[in-house]
Amino acid sequence: MSEYIDFNSTIYPFPPKPAFLRKDEKKHCREKIKHLLKQQDAVMVAHYYTDPEIQALAEETGGCVADSLEMARFGSNHPASTLLVAGVRFMGETAKILNPEKRVLMPTLEAECSLDLGCPEKEFTEFCDNNPDRTVVVYANTSAAVKARADWVVTSSIAVELIDHLDSQGQKIIWAPDRHLGNYVRKQTVADILCWQGACIVHDEFKTQALIRMQGLHPDAAVLVHPESPQAVIDLADAVGSTSQLIKAAQSLPHQKLIVATDKGIFYKMQQTCPGKQLFEAPTAGEGASCRSCAHCPWMAMNGLQAIVQGLEQGGVQHEIFVKEELREKALIPLNRMLDFATRLK
C-alpha cells in the first residue's frame, strides 16, 4: 500500500473541452491537417480513446489507430521523420524515447493522465527504495522519469503474461501505478505483487449495482471490461482485456449486444469491426453526480482538430516532446524489454 498518494482525495485540474466547430470549419481543419502532414513528412498516431473524428483522420491519412503498445511499434517502424501523437502526454514521451531522431508533436502537452499524475517520480522512487528486493514493473501510463526507475514497462495487453513470467523466476514485484490492474494481475498469476495505489479516473468510476441493473435491462448482452476497472466490475464480465483485446472480444463473442466498460472512444473501432452489433456504455456515476469522466477521458478529449492544426503549424514548447538524453537512455531499457517480450509472445 502506498502511503504517499491518496487517489480518492486527489483533485485533478481538468482541461477545457475543444471549442465547437461547424461542419465547414471541421472540413477546413481536416484538409489543412492533410496538407501539413504531407508538407512536414509527418504521420498521425491516434489512441482508441480519442474522439472518432480524430481516429478517422489518422486512418484516412495513412496513420495508425491503436493501443499504446501498437502506437509505439507503429511509430518506430514508420519512415516518417515527424510523429503527430494524438493521445496523452506519456504516449508522446514514449514515442520520443523510442525515436530520438524523430520530431514528436502533440496537439497539446497539457493532455495528461490520472495514472501518470498520481505517480510522481520522487514519491515513487522512495517507494521503490524502501522495497529493494522487488522487481519494479510500471504500466506504460507513467512519465519518462518513472519508467527510468523501472526494470520493466508493461501494457495491459501483456501484463498477465509478463508478471507470470517474472513470477516463474521467483521474482517479487512492485506494480505501478494502477491498483485495479495490479490486483487483477495478482489474481490471475498469484504472484507476490506490491501495488502502488493509483487509478484511472475513467475506469475507476464504473459502478457495480448500476451495471447489474443494466444487465437486467439487456440480459442477452455480453459485458466487456478493461482490467483498470474495480474488481467487483471485473467479476461481472464476459470478457476482460486491454483495448485491443476488447475489440477482438467484441468480434468473437456471439452476442449481438455489448455493454462496454472502458472509454467510449473505443466504440468507433468496435463499430467498424462488428457493425451489426449494438453497443452500450457501462454506467458511471452519471452527469450531475460525482462523475469525473463519464466514460470519456477529459485529457483525450483535448485532441481536437484545431489543436492538431496548431501542433503541426507551431511546434515548439507548446507541442513538441523533448526528453533529456540521459533520462531517455534509462527509460529505453525497460521499454525495449517490453517490446522484446511482446515480440516473443507474438
VOGU-791877 format. One record per atom (N, C-alpha, C, CB): x, y, z; residue in one letter. Coordinates in steps of 0.2 Angstrom, whole numbers, plus 5000, padded with zeros to 4 digits. Glycine has a CB too. Example, Ala and Ser with C-alpha at 12.3 -4.5 7.8 and 13.67 -1.06 7.14 Angstrom:
// VOGU-791877
506649725039A/506249785039A/506649845039A/505749785045A/506449895035S/506849955036S/506450005039S/507049975029S/
//
This chain:
// VOGU-791877
500449945000M/500050005000M/500450065000M/499550005006M/500350114995S/500750174995S/500550225001S/500750204988S/500950255004E/500750305009E/500850375007E/501250295016E/500950375000Y/501150444998Y/500550474994Y/501650444993Y/500150444990I/499650474986I/498950444988I/499750454979I/498450494990D/497850474992D/497350484985D/497550504998D/497250434981F/496950444975F/496250474976F/496950384971F/495850454980N/495250474981N/495150544983N/494850424986N/495650574986S/495650644988S/495950694983S/495850654995S/496250664978T/496650704973T/496150734969T/497150654969T/496250804968I/495850844963I/496350864957I/495650904967I/496150834951Y/496450854945Y/496250914942Y/496450794941Y/496650954939P/496451014935P/496250994928P/497051064935P/495550984928F/495350964921F/495351014916F/494650934922F/495551004910P/495651054905P/494951064902P/496151034900P/494951124898P/494351144894P/494251094888P/494251214893P/493651084886K/493551044880K/493651084874K/492851014880K/493851054868P/493951094862P/493351134860P/494151054856P/493451194857A/492851234855A/492451194850A/493051304853A/491751214850F/491351184845F/491551204838F/490651194847F/491551164833L/491651184826L/491051164822L/492351144824L/490951214817R/490451194812R/490651144807R/490151264809R/490251114803K/490451064798K/490951094793K/489851044794K/490851164791D/491351194786D/492051204790D/491051254784D/492051214796E/492651234800E/493051164801E/492551264807E/492651114802K/492951044803K/493251024796K/492450994805K/492951034791K/493151014784K/493851054783K/492651024779K/493851114784H/494451164783H/495051134787H/494251234785H/494851114793C/495451094798C/495651024795C/495151084805C/495250984793R/495450914790R/495950924784R/494850874789R/495750964780E/496150974774E/496751014775E/495751024769E/496751054780K/497451084782K/497851034785K/497251144787K/497550994789I/498050944793I/498350894787I/497550904798I/497950874783K/498150834777K/498750864774K/497650814772K/498650924772H/499250964769H/499850974773H/498951034767H/499750984780L/500350994784L/500650924785L/500051024791L/500350874786L/500650804787L/501150794781L/500150754787L/500850804775K/501250794769K/501850844769K/500850804762K/501750904770Q/502250954770Q/502850944775Q/501951024771Q/502650914780Q/503150904786Q/503350834786Q/502850924792Q/503250794781D/503450724782D/503250694788D/504250714781D/502550704790A/502350684797A/501850624796A/502050744800A/501750584801V/501250534801V/500850544808V/501450464800V/500150524808M/499750534814M/499650474817M/499150574812M/499750464824V/499650404828V/499150424833V/500350384831V/498550394833A/498050414837A/497850354842A/497450434834A/497650364848H/497450314853H/496650304852H/497550334860H/496450234853Y/495750214853Y/495350264857Y/495650144855Y/495550304862Y/495150344866Y/495050414864Y/495450344873Y/495450434858T/495250494856T/494550494852T/495850514851T/494350554851D/493650564848D/493650534841D/493450634847D/493050504839P/493050474832P/493350504826P/492350454831P/493250574826E/493450614820E/494150614820E/493150684820E/494550604826I/495250604826I/495550544823I/495550624833I/495150484826Q/495350424823Q/495250414816Q/494950364827Q/494750434813A/494550434806A/495150464802A/493850454805A/495350524805L/495850564801L/496450534801L/495850634804L/496650494806A/497350464807A/497250404802A/497450434814A/496750374801E/496650314796E/496750344789E/496050274797E/496350394788E/496250424781E/496950444779E/495750484781E/497450474783T/498050494781T/498650444781T/498250554785T/498450384782G/498950334782G/499350324789G/499450344777G/498950344794G/499250344801G/498950274804G/499150404805G/498950284811C/498850224815C/498350244820C/499450194818C/497850194821V/497450204827V/497550134831V/496650214825V/497750144838A/497950084841A/497950094849A/498650054839A/498150044852D/498350044859D/499050074860D/498249984863D/499250084866S/499850114867S/500450074865S/499950134875S/500450004865L/500949964863L/501049964855L/500849894865L/500449964852E/500449964845E/500650034842E/499849944842E/500450084846M/500650154844M/501450164844M/500350204849M/501750134849A/502450134850A/502750094844A/502650104857A/502550034843R/502849994837R/502750034830R/502449934837R/502150064829F/502050094823F/502550154822F/501350114822F/502550194827G/503050254827G/503750234825G/502950294833G/503950184828S/504650154827S/504750134820S/504850104832S/504250104817N/504350064811N/504150114805N/503950004811N/503850164806H/503650214800H/504250254798H/503050254802H/504350264792P/504850304790P/504850384791P/505050294783P/504250404792A/504150474793A/504650514798A/503350494795A/504850574797S/505350604801S/504950644807S/505750654797S/504250644806T/503950684812T/503350634814T/503650754810T/503250624820L/502650594823L/502150644826L/502850534828L/501550644824L/501050684827L/500650634832L/500550714822L/500750634838V/500450584843V/499750614846V/500950564849V/499250594844A/498550614847A/498350564852A/497950614841A/498450584858G/498350544864G/498550584870G/498850484864G/498850554875V/499050594881V/499850594882V/498750564888V/500050634886R/500750654886R/501250594886R/500950704892R/501150544891F/501550494891F/501650454885F/501350444897F/501150454880M/501250424874M/501750464869M/500550414870M/501650524870G/502150564866G/502850554869G/502050644866G/502950554875E/503650544878E/503850474876E/503550544886E/503450424876T/503650354874T/503850354867T/503050304875T/503550394863A/503750394856A/504450424855A/503250434852A/504550474859K/505150514858K/505750464861K/505150574862K/505650434867I/506150384870I/506350334864I/505850354876I/505850314861L/506050254856L/506250284849L/505350214855L/506150354848N/506350384842N/506650444843N/505750384837N/507250444846P/507550514847P/507750554841P/508250504851P/507850524835E/507950554829E/507350594826E/508350514824E/506750574828K/506150604825K/505950664829K/505650544825K/505550704826R/505250754829R/504550734832R/505150824825R/504350734838V/503750714840V/503350774843V/503850664846V/502750774839L/502250834841L/501650804844L/502150874835L/501350844848M/500650834851M/500150894850M/500650814858M/499550874849P/499050934849P/499150984855P/498350904848P/499250954861T/499450994867T/499750954872T/498751024870T/500250984875L/500650944880L/500250944887L/501350984881L/499750984887E/499350984893E/498850924894E/498851044894E/498850874889A/498450814889A/498850764894A/498350784882A/498550764900E/498950724905E/498550654906E/498950754911E/498750624911C/498350554913C/498350554920C/498750494909C/497850534923S/497750524931S/498250474933S/497050514933S/498450424930L/498950374932L/499650404932L/498950314928L/499750444927D/500450474927D/500450524933D/500550504920D/499950574933L/499950624938L/499950594945L/499350664937L/499650534946G/499650504953G/500250464955G/499050464953G/500750464951C/501350434952C/501950474951C/501450364948C/502050524956P/502650574955P/503350534956P/502550624960P/503850554952E/504450524952E/504750524959E/504950564948E/504750574963K/505050574969K/504750524974K/505050644972K/504150524975E/503750484979E/503850414977E/503050504980E/503850404971F/503850334968F/504550304969F/503650324961F/505050344968T/505750324969T/505850304976T/506250384967T/505650344981E/505650324988E/505350264990E/505350384992E/504750254987F/504350184987F/504750124985F/503650194983F/505050134979C/505550084977C/506150074981C/505750094970C/506450124983D/507050114988D/506850084994D/507350184989D/506250094997N/506050055003N/505949985002N/505450095006N/505949964996N/505749894994N/506249864989N/505049884992N/506949864991P/507449854986P/507449784983P/508149874989P/507149734987D/507149664985D/506649654979D/507049624991D/506249704977R/505749684972R/505949714965R/505149724974R/505749674960T/505749704953T/505249754952T/505749644948T/505449804949V/504949864948V/504649864940V/505349934949V/504049854940V/503649854934V/503149904934V/503249784933V/503249954929V/502750004928V/502350004922V/503150074929V/501750024923Y/501250024917Y/501550084912Y/500550044919Y/501350074906A/501550124901A/501350194903A/501350104894A/500750204907N/500450264908N/500850294914N/499750254911N/501450314913T/501950344918T/502350394914T/502350294922T/502650434918S/503150484915S/503850444913S/503350534920S/504250484909A/504850454907A/505350444913A/505250504902A/505250484918A/505650484924A/505450424928A/505550544929A/504850404929V/504650344932V/504850284928V/503850344933V/504750284922K/505050224918K/505750214919K/504850244910K/506150274919A/506850264920A/507050234927A/507150334920A/506550234932R/506750204938R/506550124938R/506350234944R/506150104933A/505850034932A/506349984929A/505250034928A/506249924931D/506549874927D/506249854921D/506649814932D/505549854921W/505149834916W/504549894915W/504849764916W/504449904908V/503749934907V/503349884904V/503949994902V/502649894905V/502149844903V/501549884900V/502049794908V/501149854896T/500549874894T/500049824896T/500449894886T/499349844897S/498849794899S/498749734894S/498149834899S/498949744888S/498949684884S/499349634885S/499049714876S/499949644888I/500449594890I/500549584897I/501049604886I/500149624902A/500349624909A/500349554912A/499849674912A/499849514911V/499749454914V/500349404912V/499049414912V/500449404906E/501049364903E/501749384906E/501049364896E/501849444906L/502449464909L/502549454916L/502549544908L/502049464920I/502049454928I/502149384929I/501449484931I/501749344925D/501849264926D/502549244924D/501349234921D/502849274919H/503549254918H/504049274923H/503749294911H/503949334926L/504349354932L/504249314938L/504249434933L/503649294939D/503449254945D/503749184944D/502749254946D/503749164938S/504049094937S/504849094939S/503949074930S/505149154939Q/505849154940Q/505949174948Q/506149214936Q/505449174951G/505449184959G/505549264961G/506049154961G/505349304956Q/505449374957Q/504849404961Q/505549414951Q/504949444966K/504349484969K/504349554965K/504549494977K/503749574965I/503549634960I/503349694964I/503049614955I/503549754962I/503249814963I/502849834957I/503749874965I/502249844958W/501749864952W/501549934953W/501149814951W/501649974947A/501350044947A/501150064940A/501950094950A/500650114940P/500350144946P/499650124947P/500350214945P/499350084943D/498550064943D/498450014948D/498350054936D/498150024953R/497949974959R/497549924956R/497750004965R/497049944952H/496549894950H/496849844945H/495949924946H/497249864940L/497549824936L/498049774939L/497949864930L/498449804944G/498949764948G/498549714952G/499249814953G/497949724955N/497649674958N/497349624954N/497049704962N/497149644948Y/496949594943Y/497449544941Y/496649634936Y/498049574939V/498649534938V/498849484943V/499249584936V/498849514949R/498949474955R/498449414955R/498949514962R/497849424954K/497349374955K/497449314949K/496649404954K/497649344943Q/497749294938Q/498449254938Q/497749334931Q/498949284942T/499549254942T/499749224949T/500049294939T/499449244954V/499649234961V/500349254962V/499549154962V/500549304959A/501249324960A/501249374966A/501449374954A/501849384969D/501949424975D/502049494972D/502549404979D/501449534973I/501449604970I/501249654975I/500949604964I/501749704976L/501549764980L/501349814975L/502249784984L/500749844976C/500449894972C/500549964974C/499749874971C/500750004970W/500650074971W/499850094970W/501050124966W/499550144974Q/498850144974Q/498550204969Q/498650164981Q/498750204963G/498450244958G/497850214955G/498950264953G/497450254951A/496950234947A/496750274941A/496350224952A/496450254936C/496250294931C/495550324932C/496150244924C/495450384931I/494850414933I/494250394929I/494850494932I/494350364923V/493850334919V/493650274921V/494050334911V/494050224922H/493850154924H/493650144931H/494450114922H/493950194935D/493850184942D/493050204944D/494250234946D/492750234939E/492050264940E/491550214938E/491950324937E/491650154935F/491150114933F/490850084939F/491450054928F/490150074939K/489850054946K/489449994945K/489250114947K/489649954950T/489349884950T/488649874950T/489649844956T/488249914955Q/487549904955Q/487249934949Q/487249944961Q/487449984946A/487150014940A/487249964934A/487450084939A/487849934934L/487949884929L/487549824929L/488749864929L/487349804935I/486949744936I/486249764934I/486849724944I/486049824935R/485349854933R/485349854925R/485149924936R/485849874922M/485949874915M/485849804912M/486549914913M/486249764915Q/486149694913Q/485449664914Q/486649644918Q/485049684919G/484349664919G/483949694913G/484149694926G/484149754911L/483849784905L/484049744899L/483949854905L/484649724898H/484849694892H/485249624894H/485449734889H/484749574896P/485049504899P/485449474893P/484449464901P/485349484887D/485649454881D/486349484879D/485249444875D/486549534883A/487149574882A/487749544885A/487049644883A/488349544882A/488949524885A/489249584888A/489449494880A/489649584893V/489949634897V/490749634896V/489849634905V/490949684893L/491749694891L/492049744896L/491849714884L/492549724899V/492849764905V/493549774904V/492649734912V/493849834905H/494549844905H/494749834912H/494749914903H/495349794913P/495649774919P/495849834924P/496149724919P/495849894921E/495949954926E/495249974930E/496150014921E/494749934929S/494149944932S/494149904939S/493549914928S/493749924944P/493749894951P/493549814950P/493249924955P/493849774954Q/493749704954Q/493049684954Q/494049674960Q/492549724958A/491849704958A/491549704951A/491449744963A/491749754947V/491549764940V/491849714935V/491749834937V/492449694936I/492849644933I/492449574934I/493549634935I/492249564940D/491849504941D/491249494937D/491749494949D/490949544935L/490349534931L/490449534923L/489949604932L/491149524921A/491249524914A/491249464911A/491949554913A/491049464904D/491149404900D/491849404897D/490549404895D/492149464896A/492749474893A/493149524897A/492749484885A/493749514898V/494249564902V/494849574897V/494349544909V/495049634896G/495649644892G/495849714891G/495649604886G/496349724887S/496649784885S/496149814880S/497349784883S/496249874877T/495849904872T/495849854866T/496049974870T/496449834864S/496449794858S/496149724859S/497149784855S/496249704865Q/495949634867Q/495149644867Q/496149604873Q/494849694869L/494149704870L/493849714863L/493949764874L/494249744858I/493949744851I/493949684848I/494449794847I/494449634850K/494449574847K/493849534850K/495049534848K/493749544857A/493149504860A/492549524857A/493249524868A/492449594856A/491849614853A/491649574846A/491849694851A/492249564842Q/492149524836Q/491949454837Q/492749534832Q/492249424842S/492249354843S/491649324847S/492849324846S/491449364851L/490849344855L/490249344851L/490749394861L/489749294852P/489149284848P/488649334850P/488949214849P/488649374855H/488149414857H/488149474852H/488349444864H/487449494851Q/487349554847Q/487349614851Q/486749544843Q/487349614857K/487349674862K/487949674866K/486649674866K/488249724867L/488849734871L/488849794876L/489549734866L/488949774882I/489049834887I/489749834888I/488649814894I/490049894887V/490749904887V/490949954892V/490949934880V/491449924897A/491649964902A/492349984901A/491649924909A/492450034897T/493050074895T/492850134892T/493550024891T/493350174891D/493250244887D/492850234881D/493950284886D/492350274880K/491850264875K/492150284868K/491250304876K/492750314868G/493150324862G/493250264858G/493750354863G/493250204861I/493350134858I/492850114854I/493550084864I/492250144855F/491650124851F/491750134843F/491050174853F/492150184841Y/492250204834Y/492550134831Y/492750264833Y/493150114834K/493450054831K/493049984832K/494150044834K/492649984838M/492249924839M/491649924833M/491949924846M/491349984832Q/490849984827Q/491049964820Q/490550054827Q/491749984819Q/492049964812Q/492049894812Q/492750004812Q/492349854817T/492449784817T/491849744817T/492949774822T/491349764821C/490749724821C/490149774820C/490649684828C/490049794814P/489549844813P/488749824814P/489549874806P/488649764815G/487949744816G/487749734823G/487849674813G/488249754828K/488149744835K/487949804838K/488749714838K/487549804844Q/487349864847Q/487849874853Q/486649854849Q/488049934854L/488549944860L/488249994865L/489149974857L/488349974871F/488050014877F/488650034881F/487549984881F/488650104884E/489150124888E/489050094895E/489250204889E/489450064899A/489350044905A/489250104910A/489949994908A/488850104915P/488650164919P/489250184923P/488050144923P/489350244924T/489750284929T/489350314934T/490350334925T/489550364937A/489150404942A/488650444939A/489550444947A/488750464932G/488250494929G/488350574929G/487550474931G/488050604924E/488050684924E/487650704931E/487750714918E/487950754934G/487650784939G/487750754946G/486950784938G/488150694946A/488350664952A/489050674953A/488150584952A/489450624955S/490150644957S/490650614951S/490350604963S/490350604945C/490650584939C/491250634937C/490150574933C/491850604936R/492350654934R/492550644927R/492950634939R/492350584924S/492550574917S/491850554913S/493050514917S/491450524916C/490850504912C/491050464906C/490350564910C/491450414907A/491650364902A/492050394896A/491150324899A/492350454897H/492750484892H/493350524895H/492350524887H/493950504894C/494550544897C/494550614895C/495150514895C/494450664900P/494450734898P/495150754895P/494350774904P/495650724896W/496350744893W/496350714886W/496950714897W/496050654884M/496050634877M/495550674873M/495750564877M/495050704876A/494650754873A/494950814870A/494050764877A/495550834873M/495950894871M/496150884864M/496450904876M/496250824861N/496550814855N/495950834849N/496750744854N/495850894849G/495350924844G/495750934837G/495050984846G/495350954832L/495550964825L/496051034825L/495050974820L/495751084829Q/496151144829Q/496751134832Q/495751204832Q/496751094838A/497451084841A/497951044837A/497251044848A/497651004833I/498150964829I/498451014823I/497750904825I/498051054821V/498251114816V/498851154819V/497751154813V/498651174825Q/499151214829Q/499851184831Q/498851244836Q/499751114832G/500351074834G/500751074828G/500151004836G/500451054822L/500851054816L/501151114813L/500451014810L/500751174814E/501051234812E/501551264817E/500451284811E/501451264823Q/501851294828Q/502451254831Q/501351324833Q/502251194832G/502851154836G/503051184842G/503451144831G/503651194844G/503951224849G/503751194856G/503651294849G/503851234861V/503751214868V/503051194870V/504051264873V/502551224866Q/501851204867Q/501651134864Q/501451264865Q/502051114860H/501851054856H/502350994855H/501551074849H/502951014855E/503450964854E/503750934860E/504050994850E/503850864860I/504050824866I/504850824866I/503750754865I/505150844871F/505850834872F/505950794879F/506150914873F/506450754878V/506650704884V/507450714884V/506450634883V/507650734890K/508450734891K/508750664889K/508550754898K/509350674886E/509650614883E/509750564889E/510250624879E/510050584894E/510250534900E/509550504902E/510550574906E/509050534903L/508450504905L/508150464900L/507950564907L/508150484894R/507950444888R/508250374888R/508050474881R/508950374889E/509350314889E/509150264894E/510050324889E/509050294900K/508750254906K/508050224905K/508750294912K/507650264902A/506950244901A/506950194895A/506450304900A/507350194890L/507350154885L/507450084887L/507850174880L/507850064892I/508049994894I/507449954895I/508549994900I/506949984900P/506349944902P/505849944896P/506049964908P/505849994892L/505449994886L/505649944881L/505450064883L/506249934880N/506449884875N/506349814878N/507249894873N/506449804884R/506249744887R/505549724886R/506449744895R/505149774886M/504449764885M/504349744878M/503949824887M/504549784873L/504449764866L/504749704864L/504849824862L/505349684867D/505649614865D/505249564868D/506349614868D/504949574874F/504549524877F/503849514873F/504349534884F/503549574871A/502949564867A/503149534860A/502749634865A/503649544857T/503849514851T/503949434852T/504549544848T/504249414857R/504249344858R/503549314859R/504649334865R/503149354863L/502449324864L/502049314857L/502049374868L/502149364852K/501849354846K/502049294842K/502049414842K/
//
